[in-house]
């Protein structure tokens, strides 16, 4: 899991993707993937966010872990690591007061769309639909996801994100919800 934080109109937001084509399908999760042989957590976070979102991030650091049992008979990730990254400017989050950065839908077979959300929206399971994707297919899906102008339904979260919520509660981890 890797968190790409930005600050937009005074609110801290991070990327969530709607998973597709693998375990956790149709749930919302942070960008992420498996470590390659010999790869550091920081390098993995940078590579995965670039591969999945088309966003260049830097200065990644390990911030925590969850213990995720998806299926006791066959799928247990005893260490899902969390990394927090910035844009290389030295700021913990990047301020975007007008327009949020566009996110590429780089792996449409694995992720249906990206959304910028806040921790409080995640806890409430409803988010404002903010333009995140640069592709037409993603923008179409965003329009379909917004039901009756009520916002983005976040009722189905990927297990590592549920476990983060269990660990940190409504306040959220400081690395996903830093003090402004």
Backbone torsions as a table, in degrees:
resi	resn	phi	psi	omega
1	UNK	NA	138.7	178.0
2	UNK	-138.0	131.8	-179.7
3	UNK	-103.0	124.6	173.7
4	UNK	-107.5	102.4	-176.9
5	UNK	-93.8	146.6	169.4
6	UNK	-138.9	160.5	173.0
7	UNK	-111.3	128.6	-176.9
8	UNK	-135.9	118.6	-179.4
9	UNK	49.9	44.4	176.1
10	UNK	80.8	4.4	-177.7
11	UNK	-119.6	137.6	177.4
12	UNK	-85.2	126.7	-179.0
13	UNK	-124.3	153.4	174.7
14	UNK	-138.6	162.2	-176.4
15	UNK	-84.2	134.2	168.6
16	UNK	-122.9	142.2	177.0
17	UNK	-116.9	144.3	175.2
18	UNK	-88.2	110.9	-172.6
19	UNK	-68.2	149.5	-176.7
20	UNK	-152.1	139.1	170.5
21	UNK	79.6	12.0	177.2
22	UNK	-154.7	-174.9	178.7
23	UNK	-58.0	144.2	-175.7
24	UNK	82.4	17.7	-178.8
25	UNK	-56.4	140.0	179.9
26	UNK	66.5	20.9	171.2
27	UNK	-111.9	162.3	-180.0
28	UNK	-98.6	133.2	179.2
29	UNK	-148.1	167.4	175.6
30	UNK	-75.0	158.3	172.9
31	UNK	-59.3	149.2	178.0
32	UNK	173.0	179.4	179.8
33	UNK	177.7	-168.5	-177.4
34	UNK	-89.2	148.0	172.6
35	UNK	-67.3	139.0	170.4
36	UNK	-85.9	156.7	-177.1
37	UNK	-53.2	122.7	178.0
38	UNK	81.4	0.9	-176.4
39	UNK	-83.5	142.7	175.6
40	UNK	-79.9	161.2	176.6
41	UNK	-59.6	-42.8	-178.8
42	UNK	-62.5	-46.6	179.3
43	UNK	-63.4	-38.9	178.6
44	UNK	-63.0	-45.8	-180.0
45	UNK	-60.1	-47.1	179.8
46	UNK	-60.8	-45.3	-178.9
47	UNK	-65.3	-46.3	-176.8
48	UNK	-64.6	-42.7	179.2
49	UNK	-65.2	-39.7	177.0
50	UNK	-65.0	-46.0	-179.0
51	UNK	-64.5	-38.3	-174.5
52	UNK	-89.4	-34.2	-171.0
53	UNK	-118.2	-14.4	-177.1
54	UNK	73.0	19.3	-179.5
55	UNK	-107.9	130.8	177.3
56	UNK	-85.7	118.6	177.0
57	UNK	-122.8	160.6	-178.2
58	UNK	-144.7	178.9	175.3
59	UNK	53.0	43.2	178.7
60	UNK	-75.6	145.7	177.4
61	UNK	-143.1	146.7	176.9
62	UNK	-67.6	133.3	-178.2
63	UNK	-127.4	-10.7	-180.0
64	UNK	166.6	179.9	-177.2
65	UNK	-150.4	157.1	172.7
66	UNK	-126.2	158.2	177.6
67	UNK	-110.7	108.4	-168.2
68	UNK	-116.5	112.2	176.6
69	UNK	-103.2	103.4	-179.4
70	UNK	-80.1	-44.3	179.2
71	UNK	-148.2	110.1	-175.0
72	UNK	-54.9	-26.2	-178.8
73	UNK	-80.2	-24.7	-172.4
74	UNK	-143.6	-18.8	-173.0
75	UNK	-139.9	103.3	178.4
76	UNK	-132.5	118.0	175.3
77	UNK	-100.9	97.2	-175.5
78	UNK	-69.3	-13.9	178.3
79	UNK	-147.0	98.8	170.0
80	UNK	-97.8	110.0	-174.8
81	UNK	-86.2	149.5	176.0
82	UNK	-111.6	137.1	176.7
83	UNK	-125.4	144.9	175.4
84	UNK	-117.2	137.2	-174.3
85	UNK	-136.1	156.9	172.9
86	UNK	-126.5	-171.9	-175.3
87	UNK	-89.3	8.6	179.2
88	UNK	90.4	-0.2	-179.0
89	UNK	-85.4	-9.7	-175.8
90	UNK	94.9	-8.2	177.5
91	UNK	-85.3	143.5	177.3
92	UNK	-70.8	-28.2	172.3
93	UNK	-146.3	154.2	-172.0
94	UNK	-99.7	133.7	-178.3
95	UNK	-87.1	126.4	174.8
96	UNK	-129.9	99.4	-175.6
97	UNK	-87.0	-25.2	-177.7
98	UNK	-99.4	-65.3	-173.1
99	UNK	-128.5	133.8	177.0
100	UNK	-71.3	151.9	177.3
101	UNK	-64.2	141.8	177.2
102	UNK	-77.7	143.8	-177.9
103	UNK	-113.5	134.5	177.5
104	UNK	-82.4	144.6	173.1
105	UNK	-93.9	78.1	-169.0
106	UNK	-77.0	-26.2	-179.0
107	UNK	-129.0	73.4	-175.9
108	UNK	-64.3	-16.3	175.9
109	UNK	-79.3	-10.6	-179.3
110	UNK	-117.7	-22.2	-176.6
111	UNK	-142.4	129.0	-177.7
112	UNK	-83.2	-32.6	-177.8
113	UNK	-166.7	162.7	174.7
114	UNK	-117.9	148.4	177.8
115	UNK	-141.9	140.7	172.6
116	UNK	-88.0	121.7	-177.9
117	UNK	-135.0	161.4	174.1
118	UNK	-102.1	163.3	178.4
119	UNK	-62.9	-40.3	-179.5
120	UNK	-63.8	-34.3	175.7
121	UNK	-67.7	-41.2	178.8
122	UNK	-59.2	-47.3	-179.7
123	UNK	-62.6	-37.7	179.1
124	UNK	-77.4	-12.5	-178.5
125	UNK	64.7	23.7	177.9
126	UNK	-146.7	130.0	-178.4
127	UNK	-128.5	152.6	170.4
128	UNK	-66.7	137.3	178.1
129	UNK	-83.1	109.0	179.1
130	UNK	-107.5	141.4	177.8
131	UNK	-61.9	118.1	179.4
132	UNK	-119.2	-40.1	-171.3
133	UNK	-89.7	147.5	178.4
134	UNK	-95.7	-9.7	-177.0
135	UNK	-94.8	150.9	178.9
136	UNK	-63.7	-40.5	-179.1
137	UNK	-61.0	-42.2	179.5
138	UNK	-68.0	-42.0	178.6
139	UNK	-62.3	-37.4	177.0
140	UNK	-64.2	-43.4	179.3
141	UNK	-64.7	-39.4	176.5
142	UNK	-57.5	-42.2	179.7
143	UNK	-64.3	-39.3	178.6
144	UNK	-68.6	-34.1	-178.6
145	UNK	-68.9	-27.6	-177.4
146	UNK	-83.0	100.7	-176.9
147	UNK	-91.6	121.0	174.2
148	UNK	50.8	36.9	179.1
149	UNK	56.2	24.1	179.8
150	UNK	-89.5	-8.5	179.3
151	UNK	108.8	-174.0	-175.9
152	UNK	-88.7	126.3	-179.1
153	UNK	-80.3	114.7	178.7
154	UNK	-109.0	29.9	-174.6
155	UNK	-68.5	-23.1	-179.4
156	UNK	-109.8	105.1	179.5
157	UNK	-105.3	145.2	175.6
158	UNK	-65.2	142.4	-172.9
159	UNK	-49.3	-45.4	178.8
160	UNK	-59.7	-34.6	178.1
161	UNK	-71.8	-38.8	173.8
162	UNK	-60.0	-41.7	179.7
163	UNK	-67.1	-35.6	173.7
164	UNK	-62.0	-43.1	179.1
165	UNK	-62.8	-40.5	177.7
166	UNK	-62.2	-39.3	-178.7
167	UNK	-70.6	-39.6	-169.0
168	UNK	-110.9	-14.0	177.5
169	UNK	66.7	-158.1	-173.9
170	UNK	-64.7	-28.7	-179.5
171	UNK	-71.6	-33.4	179.4
172	UNK	80.8	163.2	177.2
173	UNK	-68.5	144.2	-177.5
174	UNK	-60.0	-29.3	-178.5
175	UNK	-77.5	-14.9	173.2
176	UNK	-103.1	-12.5	-175.7
177	UNK	-144.0	57.5	-177.0
178	UNK	-64.9	151.6	177.2
179	UNK	-63.0	133.4	-179.7
180	UNK	-80.1	NA	NA
